[in-house]
Amino acid sequence: MKVFSGSANTPLAEKIAAKLHLALSPLEIHVFPDGEKRVRILEDVVGEDVIAVQPTNPPVDTNYMELFFIVDALKRSGARSVTVVMPYLGYQRQDHVFRSGEAVSLEVVLKTLEAVGARKLIVFDLHSIKTEQVSKTPLIHLSALPLFAEKIRELVHPGGVHPATPGVLRSDSPGVNDVEAILVSPDMGGVRRVKVVSEILSHMPFVAVEKQRDLATGSVTAERMHGGEVGRCAFIVDDMISSGKTIETASNLLREKGAEEIYVFATHPVFSDDAQNILQKAAVEKIFVTDTIEVPKEKQFEKLEILSVADTIAKAIKE
Ligand code: R5P
């Protein structure tokens, strides 16, 4: 087996390779003055089962084109199979026609991956289950939710005392007990995610925010909560953070409803535009994300903690 990486998230690809007791295999990505790219595989892959790691986060189109070229180059160079590890799948939110006249971008990119020769896709916390239905290429759908549940368990220590190891609860916090802790979906579409975490955490109660997003302007509003009372300590669980507006809006509503400490768990740190500033100022204690997308230094902020999914991916590859 050989592991290759595109340029979107080399640190994660290196970690995955290391967990498989391999080093990354070399490839060359040449960028021409006009922005076009030329991809060249620099190692013999004839008859090999190959892994190509490339999340398709922003710049989405650039990362997709690079991935298409990598898969094509691997197939032309004689690879027996190419498994594409796409920890973040760009365009997954455009999974159907929302308003007449729109393209279904998700279908386009999945069809192209199939056409260039991807045999299998390994993906992480998909936005909607529709992706699995749309993809003709077999798909392994992994999740960071068990990782998040473990972290939440560390925070909500049974008996309402601080975790033994330095945790993230505020130093003046009296601790959290099961009665005071609540899981939160920041929109109705995310309820299935909090349900998974709730199951792992012995049916921790959950609520869901009714969020509205203006499709034309992108502005987010939320006035109502469904599912019950808000506890003193709220754990928001989401698949991704893009502009940060969903988290900002949900946390403001949670504060209004009585939450005193709020922790955010989101798999994909897309962090577009000014997200890092919105998130650092948001009324939350800490924001946990994963390394499905590399967060550049200039987009990191004090409240951010990054958990790695390399182990989960390496285990799935071994299987
Ligand atoms: C929406 O349905 C998703 O689950 C996320 O809540 C959303 O994409 C986050 O986007 P933003 O950070 O731009 O509000």
Residues whose N, C-alpha, C, O or C-beta is under 5 A from the ligand:
A	BS01	R5P	G189 D238 D239 M240 I241 S242 S243 G244 K245 T246
